[in-house]
Amino acid sequence: MIHDRITNRVVERKALTNPRDPAQSLMDAMDRLGLDYRDIDLVVHATTLGTNMFLGQAGIEPPEAILITNRGFTDVIEIGRQNRPQLYNLFFEKPRPLIPRRYRIGISGRIDAYGREIEPVDHDEVRRLIRKYCGRIKLYIVSLLHSYMNPSHEETVKSIIRSVCPEAIVVLSSEVDPRPKEYERTVTAIINGLLTPILSKYLEKIRRSLSGRGYMGGILVMRSSGGISSIEYVLRKPASFIESGPAAGAVATAYLASQLGIRYALGFDMGGTTAKASSIIDGRPLVTSEYEVGGEIHMGRIVKGSGYPLRIPHIDLAEVSSGGGTIAWIDEGGMLRLGPMSAGADPGPVCYGRGGTEPTITDAHLVLGRLPMILGSGEVRLDREAAIDALRKLGDELGLDAVETASRIIELANQHMARAIRLVTVERGLDPNDFTLFAFGGAGPLHAAELMDIGFRETVIPDHPGVFSALGLLYTDYKYDYLHAVARHLDELSQADIDSVFEDMLSEAYRQLERDGLDRGGVRISRYLDMRYWGQAYEISVPYTGSLEDMAEAFNQIHMARYGYMMGDERIYVESARLELYKITEKPRVVVGPAKQYTPRPHGVRELYIDGDWIEASIYEWARIKPGAEIDGPAIIFMETSTALIPEGFHASVDGLRNIHLRRMD
């Protein structure tokens, strides 16, 4: 998607993903815009490259790496925590350690929990170990005990590695995640290290491809927490990029909800592989500070202990295997199942005619009459007969015909997606009745009406729904995150202690702004303390009021709201201080057009299968629909990158921003 700042025009294009070369997919899409690259000022990019590495995508192989830790602690990442994702499975195996034991090295030297040196680092020992691997392995991850209180030993090891291997990539846990809990800190540092060469190579290929086409502007990268940063900043913490694609969709939802004056918004993004849900309140997506990558997902939940913990802020998302390419299959008990396998873009659904043989959600929609026969600006011509044949074979095992099988697949997909939506509403203590559903992605508008049964009164289908996440890249701001360990009880801290910590982080944030060529104008700063009762395992992030005297009460109130109780007599422990700096960017101008009410004329009719019957529905082309249009179901709207379904009993209206508002008819 491209935005012309002069004319305020937005142009969208889509290209099939090449799983083995995602950078080429990006360039293919940009080439289709037909622009002179010398006229482009800025490129903002998001991807799921990091997630795909942990899913074992072909062509994305993690590099060999050395983990350097304290002697006696080389098995920390293998021991991990005692979380058992399958409590009664006697044969359960923990996730494979990210670094094999032969590449985990323990060295002398020790810092205690207060940051005091107990034993110095043996420089000669480290040099001997590094010479053994130098030239063969280029990536070194250093995670030493209590480096969050005193990083001097990690910095010493880094200096020695660089003196022996000048070309080595060295990642320090004290720079990536300066907080207690050596297992989580070490794994977070490892994930950052493994992603560094992969992301660096990927972004460098994009940079070379753009430069070769005459592009001379900058490149910014979307981060999982919902902000953009320079390539240089992201490469310092590449794990912050791991869920950047889905984050862009949540940012777009937040921005559009603000423009429409909607306080509670639920972003529902259904793409080719998964469907994702995120809650937005007062124009800001909910954010969490820790999650797992590479683990199992059950009913929309990440199964704790099945993956690798990553302590990087990211937008709170629930995800299920219900994308357009998700494969339908029959289990050993004869039950219909969906996913997690996906046909992806290559070979894709059966109806794509690119070699796919297993029926998908897209095939089911086509058989039910809900899709046009041509997708992707004419690139993909759909084969309905092939989809019918694949669904007939699957239905034979269920005693159903192809149409009934397709209908069951859609019903099951809706059930999966409803669970994801409830995870980010009901299970967060939020009422879906308060929310407006924002449905986007290539397939989201097809399911929006049926998902309203959860309790939504209204659905908004944005203009450009198939590339709405890309639009989020134009709506987001620069964001810089900083964290500093405190590791002291609240009653032991002085106001000067905390103010000094925040001043240091703010100074570093301003220096990063200067390195990125940005001024301090239009800056918004948020400060937080991560706090818990003494003895608890997890923290609550509490907005810093500027007064330590108020923080205990603020923490107790948030704890009460979240867990239903407080322990006012218990000591409060401050684990860390966090600072977020936002540099506000220029957004596309929101132009509200005239929305004179009218009833558009359909350009055709077709048979749709809904609720067990074939019914006649009106067909509309989105390009011909003007603001103010009023459409009663049953109807279907074919868009450039998506399709919107309006069942019988629903009414759609188009506002001055060309958003479709879908409601039940009274």
C-alpha positions in Angstrom: 0.0 0.0 0.0 1.3 3.5 -0.8 0.1 6.9 0.4 0.6 10.0 -1.6 1.1 12.9 0.8 0.3 15.5 -1.8 -3.0 14.1 -3.1 -3.7 12.0 0.1 -4.5 9.1 -2.3 -4.0 5.5 -1.1 -3.2 2.8 -3.6 -3.3 -0.9 -2.7 -1.7 -4.0 -4.3 -1.3 -7.6 -3.2 1.1 -10.3 -4.3 1.2 -14.0 -3.4 3.7 -14.7 -0.7 6.9 -16.6 -1.6 7.6 -18.5 1.7 11.2 -19.2 0.6 11.9 -15.6 -0.3 9.6 -13.2 1.5 11.7 -10.2 0.6 11.0 -10.9 -3.1 7.3 -11.0 -2.3 7.5 -7.4 -0.9 9.3 -6.2 -4.0 6.8 -7.9 -6.3 4.0 -6.0 -4.5 5.8 -2.7 -4.7 6.7 -3.2 -8.4 3.0 -3.6 -9.1 2.3 0.0 -7.9 4.0 1.2 -11.1 5.8 4.1 -9.4 9.2 5.6 -9.9 11.1 4.5 -6.8 12.9 7.9 -6.8 9.6 9.5 -6.0 9.1 7.5 -2.8 10.1 9.2 0.4 9.8 6.5 3.0 9.1 2.7 3.3 7.6 1.2 6.4 7.6 -2.6 6.6 6.1 -5.3 8.8 6.4 -9.1 8.6 6.0 -12.4 10.5 9.6 -13.5 9.6 10.6 -14.0 13.2 7.5 -16.2 14.1 8.0 -18.2 10.9 11.6 -19.2 12.0 10.1 -20.9 15.1 7.4 -22.6 13.0 10.1 -24.2 10.9 9.4 -22.3 7.6 11.6 -23.5 4.8 14.5 -21.2 3.9 14.6 -19.7 7.5 17.2 -21.7 9.4 18.5 -20.4 12.8 22.3 -19.9 12.8 24.7 -21.8 15.0 25.5 -19.9 18.2 27.5 -20.1 21.3 26.0 -19.5 24.7 28.4 -18.2 27.4 27.1 -18.4 31.0 28.4 -19.1 34.5 30.1 -22.4 35.2 27.4 -24.8 36.5 24.6 -23.0 34.8 24.9 -24.2 31.2 21.7 -26.3 31.6 19.4 -23.5 32.7 17.8 -23.3 29.3 17.2 -27.0 29.3 15.8 -27.2 32.8 13.6 -24.2 32.3 10.5 -24.0 34.5 8.3 -26.8 35.8 5.3 -25.7 33.7 3.8 -28.8 32.0 1.6 -28.0 29.1 0.3 -31.6 29.1 0.0 -32.4 32.8 -1.0 -36.1 32.5 1.1 -37.0 29.4 3.9 -39.3 30.7 5.7 -39.0 27.4 5.7 -35.2 27.1 9.0 -33.7 25.9 10.0 -30.2 26.6 10.8 -27.8 23.7 14.2 -28.5 22.2 16.8 -26.2 23.7 17.6 -23.4 21.3 21.3 -24.0 21.6 22.7 -27.6 21.8 24.6 -28.5 24.9 27.9 -28.8 23.0 27.7 -25.1 22.3 26.9 -24.0 25.8 30.0 -22.8 27.7 30.4 -22.1 31.5 33.1 -19.7 32.6 34.5 -18.5 35.9 33.4 -15.3 37.5 30.4 -14.3 39.6 28.3 -11.3 40.4 25.9 -11.6 43.4 22.3 -10.5 43.6 23.3 -7.0 44.8 25.7 -6.4 41.9 28.9 -7.1 43.9 31.8 -9.0 42.4 32.5 -12.3 44.1 34.9 -13.8 41.6 36.5 -12.0 38.6 36.3 -13.2 35.0 39.3 -15.2 33.9 40.4 -13.3 30.7 42.7 -16.1 29.5 40.1 -18.7 29.9 37.6 -16.8 27.8 40.2 -16.2 25.1 41.1 -19.9 24.9 37.4 -20.8 24.5 36.7 -18.2 21.8 39.8 -19.1 19.8 38.3 -22.7 19.6 35.2 -21.4 17.8 36.3 -18.2 16.1 36.0 -18.4 12.3 33.5 -21.2 12.4 30.8 -19.7 14.6 30.0 -15.9 14.4 27.2 -15.5 16.9 27.9 -15.4 20.7 25.2 -14.9 23.4 26.4 -13.9 26.8 24.1 -14.4 29.8 25.7 -14.2 33.3 24.1 -14.3 36.7 22.7 -11.0 38.0 24.0 -9.0 35.1 20.8 -6.9 35.4 22.4 -5.4 38.6 25.9 -5.1 37.3 26.7 -5.8 33.6 30.5 -5.4 33.9 31.2 -9.1 33.6 29.1 -9.4 30.4 30.8 -6.3 29.0 34.2 -7.7 29.8 33.4 -11.0 28.0 32.1 -9.0 25.0 35.3 -7.0 24.8 37.4 -10.2 24.9 35.3 -11.9 22.1 35.6 -8.8 19.9 39.4 -8.8 20.4 39.7 -12.4 19.3 36.9 -12.4 16.7 36.4 -8.8 15.4 33.6 -10.0 13.0 31.6 -11.8 15.7 28.0 -10.8 16.6 27.8 -10.5 20.4 24.5 -10.3 22.3 24.4 -9.5 26.0 21.4 -10.3 28.2 22.0 -7.1 30.2 21.3 -5.1 27.0 18.3 -7.2 25.8 16.4 -7.9 29.0 18.0 -6.4 32.2 15.6 -8.1 34.7 15.8 -11.0 37.2 15.0 -14.6 36.4 17.9 -16.1 34.6 15.9 -18.6 32.5 13.6 -16.0 30.9 16.5 -13.5 30.5 18.7 -16.0 28.9 16.1 -17.3 26.5 15.1 -13.8 25.5 18.8 -13.0 24.8 19.1 -16.2 22.7 16.0 -15.4 20.6 17.4 -12.0 20.0 20.7 -13.4 19.0 19.3 -16.1 16.6 17.1 -13.5 14.9 19.9 -10.9 14.5 21.6 -12.4 11.4 18.3 -13.6 9.9 16.6 -10.2 10.2 19.8 -8.4 9.2 20.1 -10.4 6.0 16.4 -10.0 5.2 16.4 -6.2 5.7 19.7 -5.8 3.9 18.2 -7.7 0.9 15.2 -5.3 0.9 17.5 -2.3 1.2 19.7 -3.5 -1.7 16.6 -4.3 -3.9 15.1 -0.9 -3.2 18.4 0.9 -3.9 18.8 -1.1 -7.1 15.5 0.3 -8.2 16.6 3.9 -7.5 15.1 4.3 -4.0 17.0 6.8 -1.9 14.7 7.2 1.2 14.7 5.6 4.6 13.3 2.2 5.8 11.4 1.9 9.0 10.3 -1.4 10.7 7.1 -2.1 12.6 7.6 -3.6 16.1 5.4 -6.0 18.1 4.5 -3.4 20.6 2.9 -1.2 18.0 5.4 1.4 17.0 8.0 1.9 14.2 11.7 2.3 14.6 14.8 2.5 12.4 16.5 -0.6 11.2 19.5 0.1 13.4 17.4 0.3 16.5 15.4 -2.8 15.7 18.6 -4.9 15.1 19.6 -4.2 18.6 16.4 -6.1 19.8 15.2 -8.0 16.8 12.8 -10.0 18.9 10.8 -6.8 19.2 10.0 -7.4 15.5 8.7 -10.9 15.9 4.9 -10.2 15.7 5.1 -6.9 13.7 2.6 -7.9 11.0 -0.3 -8.6 13.4 0.6 -5.6 15.5 0.1 -3.3 12.4 -3.5 -4.5 12.2 -4.2 -3.6 15.8 -2.7 -0.1 15.3 -4.9 0.5 12.2 -7.9 -0.6 14.3 -7.0 1.8 17.1 -6.5 4.7 14.8 -9.7 4.2 12.9 -11.7 3.6 16.1 -10.4 7.0 17.4 -11.5 8.7 14.2 -15.0 7.2 14.5 -15.2 8.1 18.2 -15.4 4.4 19.2 -14.0 3.8 22.7 -14.0 0.0 22.7 -12.9 -1.7 19.5 -12.1 -5.4 18.8 -9.7 -5.9 15.9 -10.4 -9.2 14.0 -7.9 -10.0 11.3 -8.4 -13.2 9.3 -5.6 -13.8 6.8 -4.3 -16.8 4.9 -2.9 -18.8 7.8 -4.5 -17.6 11.1 -7.2 -15.4 12.5 -6.1 -12.9 15.2 -8.1 -10.8 17.7 -7.0 -7.8 19.8 -8.7 -5.4 22.1 -8.4 -1.6 21.8 -9.6 0.7 24.5 -9.5 4.5 24.2 -7.5 4.3 21.0 -4.7 2.1 22.5 -4.2 -1.6 21.9 -3.7 -3.7 25.1 -0.1 -4.6 25.5 1.5 -7.5 27.4 5.2 -7.8 28.5 5.8 -11.5 28.1 4.7 -14.3 25.8 5.9 -17.5 24.3 7.1 -18.2 20.7 7.2 -21.5 18.9 4.7 -23.1 21.3 1.4 -24.8 20.9 -1.9 -23.0 20.6 -5.0 -24.6 22.0 -8.4 -22.9 21.6 -6.6 -19.6 20.9 -4.4 -19.8 24.0 -0.6 -20.2 24.0 0.0 -23.3 26.0 2.4 -22.2 28.8 5.6 -24.2 28.8 5.2 -25.5 25.3 7.4 -22.8 23.7 10.1 -20.3 24.5 9.4 -17.3 26.9 10.1 -13.9 25.4 10.1 -10.9 27.6 9.5 -8.2 25.0 6.4 -5.9 25.0 3.9 -6.9 22.3 0.3 -6.2 21.6 -2.0 -8.6 23.3 -3.2 -11.0 20.6 -5.2 -14.2 20.6 -4.6 -16.4 17.5 -6.3 -19.5 16.1 -5.6 -21.7 13.1 -8.5 -20.4 11.0 -7.1 -18.6 8.0 -8.2 -18.9 4.4 -5.6 -21.5 3.8 -6.3 -23.6 6.9 -6.7 -27.2 6.0 -9.8 -29.3 7.0 -9.3 -32.9 8.0 -10.9 -35.9 9.8 -9.3 -37.1 13.0 -9.1 -40.7 14.2 -12.5 -40.4 15.9 -14.2 -39.3 12.7 -14.5 -35.7 13.8 -14.0 -32.7 11.4 -11.0 -30.6 12.4 -9.3 -27.4 11.2 -5.6 -26.7 11.2 -3.1 -26.1 12.4 -1.8 -27.1 9.0 -2.2 -24.5 6.3 -1.9 -24.7 2.5 -0.3 -21.2 2.6 0.2 -19.4 -0.7 2.2 -22.2 -2.2 0.6 -24.5 -3.2 -2.5 -22.7 -1.7 -6.1 -23.9 -1.5 -7.3 -26.5 -4.0 -9.3 -23.9 -5.9 -6.1 -22.0 -6.7 -5.0 -24.7 -9.1 -1.4 -24.5 -8.0 -1.0 -28.1 -6.7 -3.0 -28.0 -3.5 -5.0 -31.2 -2.8 -6.5 -30.7 0.7 -9.6 -28.6 1.2 -9.4 -25.3 3.0 -11.7 -22.6 4.4 -11.3 -20.7 1.1 -12.4 -23.8 -0.8 -15.5 -24.0 1.4 -16.4 -20.3 0.8 -16.1 -20.8 -2.9 -18.3 -23.9 -2.9 -20.9 -21.9 -0.9 -21.0 -19.2 -3.6 -19.3 -16.5 -1.4 -16.3 -15.7 -3.5 -15.7 -14.2 -7.0 -14.1 -16.4 -9.5 -11.0 -14.1 -9.8 -8.8 -13.0 -6.9 -5.7 -10.8 -6.5 -6.4 -8.3 -9.3 -6.8 -11.1 -11.8 -3.7 -13.1 -10.7 -5.6 -16.1 -9.3 -8.5 -17.7 -11.2 -10.5 -20.0 -8.9 -11.5 -23.5 -9.9 -14.9 -24.3 -8.2 -15.2 -27.8 -9.6 -11.8 -28.7 -8.1 -12.9 -27.4 -4.7 -16.2 -29.3 -4.9 -14.3 -32.5 -5.7 -11.9 -32.1 -2.7 -14.8 -31.4 -0.3 -16.8 -34.3 -1.7 -13.9 -36.6 -0.8 -13.7 -35.2 2.7 -17.5 -35.4 3.1 -17.6 -39.0 2.2 -16.0 -39.8 5.6 -18.6 -37.7 7.3 -21.6 -38.9 5.3 -22.1 -35.4 3.9 -22.1 -33.9 0.4 -19.7 -31.2 -0.7 -22.0 -28.3 0.2 -22.8 -29.6 3.6 -19.2 -30.3 4.3 -18.3 -26.7 3.3 -21.0 -25.4 5.6 -19.6 -27.4 8.5 -16.1 -26.1 7.9 -17.4 -22.5 8.1 -19.3 -23.2 11.3 -16.2 -24.8 12.9 -14.0 -21.9 11.8 -16.5 -19.4 13.4 -16.4 -21.4 16.6 -12.5 -21.2 16.7 -12.5 -17.5 16.0 -15.2 -16.8 18.6 -12.9 -18.4 21.2 -10.0 -16.1 20.2 -12.4 -13.1 20.5 -13.5 -14.2 24.0 -9.9 -14.6 25.0 -9.2 -10.9 24.6 -12.6 -9.8 26.0 -14.3 -12.1 28.4 -11.1 -13.6 29.8 -9.6 -10.1 30.3 -12.7 -9.1 32.2 -14.2 -7.1 29.3 -17.8 -7.3 28.0 -18.1 -7.9 24.2 -21.4 -5.9 24.3 -19.3 -2.8 24.9 -17.2 -3.4 21.8 -17.5 -2.7 18.1 -16.1 -5.4 15.9 -13.6 -4.3 13.2 -13.3 -7.1 10.6 -10.5 -7.1 8.1 -7.9 -9.2 6.4 -8.6 -11.1 3.2 -11.4 -13.2 4.8 -12.4 -11.3 7.9 -15.5 -9.5 6.3 -16.8 -12.9 5.2 -17.2 -14.0 8.8 -18.1 -10.7 10.5 -21.9 -11.0 10.6 -21.8 -14.5 12.0 -19.3 -13.5 14.7 -21.6 -10.8 15.9 -23.6 -13.5 17.8 -20.9 -13.2 20.5 -22.6 -9.9 21.6 -21.4 -7.2 19.2 -24.0 -4.7 18.2 -22.1 -3.4 15.2 -19.3 -4.3 12.9 -17.1 -1.9 11.0 -15.5 -3.2 7.7 -12.9 -0.7 6.8 -12.1 0.5 3.3 -9.2 -1.6 1.9 -9.9 -4.5 4.4 -7.5 -6.9 2.7 -4.5 -4.6 3.3 -5.8 -2.9 6.4 -2.7 -4.0 8.4 -0.5 -2.3 5.9 -2.6 0.9 6.4 -1.6 0.6 10.1 2.0 1.2 9.1 0.9 4.7 7.9 -0.9 5.4 11.1 1.7 4.4 13.7 4.3 6.5 15.5 8.0 6.0 16.3 8.4 4.1 19.5 11.4 3.5 21.7 11.3 1.2 24.8 13.8 1.3 27.6 14.0 -0.8 30.8 16.2 -0.5 33.9 16.4 -3.0 36.8 15.4 -1.7 40.2 15.2 -4.9 42.3 14.4 -3.3 45.6 11.4 -2.9 47.9 9.3 0.2 47.4 9.9 1.3 51.0 13.7 1.2 50.4 13.6 3.6 47.5 13.9 7.3 47.5 12.2 9.7 45.0 15.7 10.7 43.8 16.5 7.0 43.1 13.6 6.6 40.7 13.9 10.0 39.1 17.5 9.3 38.3 16.7 6.0 36.7 14.0 7.6 34.5 16.3 10.6 33.6 19.0 8.1 32.4 16.5 6.3 30.2 15.1 9.5 28.8 18.6 10.8 28.0 19.3 7.6 26.0 15.9 7.9 24.2 16.8 11.4 23.1 20.2 10.2 21.9 18.5 7.6 19.8 16.2 10.2 18.4 19.2 12.2 17.3 20.9 9.1 15.8 17.7 8.5 13.8 17.7 12.1 12.6 14.6 13.1 14.6 14.0 16.2 16.7 12.3 16.3 20.1 9.1 17.9 18.9 5.9 16.0 19.1 7.2 13.6 21.7 5.0 11.7 24.2 6.6 9.9 27.1 5.1 7.2 29.3 6.7 5.9 32.5 5.9 2.7 34.4 7.1 0.7 37.4 6.9 -3.1 37.3 5.7 -4.1 40.8 4.6 -7.1 42.8 4.0 -8.2 46.3 7.1 -9.7 47.9 7.0 -13.4 47.1 4.9 -13.2 44.0 6.2 -14.5 40.7 4.9 -12.0 38.3 4.7 -8.2 38.1 2.0 -5.6 37.3 3.0 -2.6 35.2 1.8 0.5 37.0 1.9 4.0 35.4 4.3 6.1 37.3 2.6 9.1 38.9 5.8 11.0 39.7 5.4 10.3 43.4 6.5 7.1 45.2 4.0 7.9 47.9 1.2 7.3 45.5 2.6 4.1 43.8 1.6 1.7 46.6 -2.0 2.8 46.5 -2.0 2.7 42.7 -0.5 -0.8 42.7 -3.0 -2.1 45.2 -6.0 -0.7 43.3 -4.8 -2.3 40.0 -4.2 -5.6 41.8 -7.7 -5.4 43.2 -9.2 -4.7 39.8 -7.3 -7.5 38.1 -7.4 -10.3 40.7 -10.2 -9.3 43.1 -8.1 -8.8 46.2 -5.2 -6.8 47.6 -2.7 -7.4 50.4 -2.2 -4.0 51.9 0.1 -5.2 54.7 2.5 -7.0 52.4 5.7 -5.3 51.2 5.8 -4.3 47.6 8.8 -5.1 45.4 9.8 -3.0 42.4 11.5 -5.2 39.8 12.1 -2.6 37.1 11.3 0.8 35.7 10.2 1.2 32.0 10.1 4.2 29.8 8.3 4.5 26.4 8.9 7.4 24.1 6.6 8.1 21.1 7.6 10.4 18.3 4.3 11.4 16.7 4.4 11.0 12.9 2.5 12.7 10.1 -0.6 10.6 9.3 -2.7 10.4 6.1 -5.3 13.1 6.2 -8.7 11.8 7.1 -11.1 13.2 4.5 -14.8 12.7 5.2 -16.7 12.7 2.0 -20.4 13.6 1.5 -22.6 10.6 2.5 -25.9 11.3 0.9 -28.2 8.3 1.6 -29.1 6.2 -1.4 -29.8 2.6 -2.4 -27.3 1.4 -4.9 -28.3 -0.9 -7.8 -26.8 -4.4 -7.7 -24.9 -5.4 -10.8 -26.0 -9.0 -10.5 -27.4 -11.8 -8.4 -26.1 -15.2 -7.4 -27.0 -18.2 -5.2 -25.5 -18.3 -1.7 -25.7 -21.2 0.7 -26.5 -19.8 4.2 -28.1 -21.5 7.2 -28.8 -24.7 5.3 -30.5 -23.1 2.3 -29.6 -21.8 -1.1 -30.8 -18.2 -1.4 -30.6 -15.5 -4.0 -28.3 -12.6 -3.0 -27.5 -9.3 -4.7 -24.0 -8.7 -5.8 -22.2 -5.3 -5.6 -18.8 -4.1 -6.8 -17.1 -2.1 -4.1 -15.6 0.3 -6.6 -19.1 1.4 -7.6 -20.3 2.0 -4.1 -20.4 5.6 -2.9 -20.6 7.0 0.7 -24.2 7.0 1.9 -25.0 3.6 0.3 -27.6 1.5 2.2 -27.7 -2.2 1.5 -30.0 -4.9 3.0 -29.0 -8.5 3.0 -28.8 -11.0 1.6 -26.0 -9.4 -0.4 -22.3 -9.8 -1.1 -19.8 -7.1 -1.9 -16.8 -7.9 -4.0 -13.7 -5.8 -3.1 -10.2 -5.5 -4.6 -8.6 -7.5 -1.7 -11.5 -9.0 0.2 -15.2 -9.9 0.1 -18.0 -8.8 2.5 -21.0 -11.0 3.3 -24.3 -9.4 4.4 -26.6 -12.2 5.4 -30.4 -11.9 5.5 -31.5 -9.8 8.4 -28.5 -7.5 8.3 -28.2 -4.0 7.1 -25.0 -2.3 5.8 -24.4 1.4 5.5 -21.3 3.2 4.1 -20.0 6.3 5.9 -18.1 9.3 4.6 -14.8 7.4 5.1 -16.0 4.5 3.0 -16.3 2.2 6.0 -19.1 -0.4 6.0 -21.2 -0.4 9.2 -23.0 -3.7 9.6 -25.9 -4.0 12.0 -28.8 -6.4 12.5 -32.1 -5.1 11.2 -34.8 -4.3 13.8 
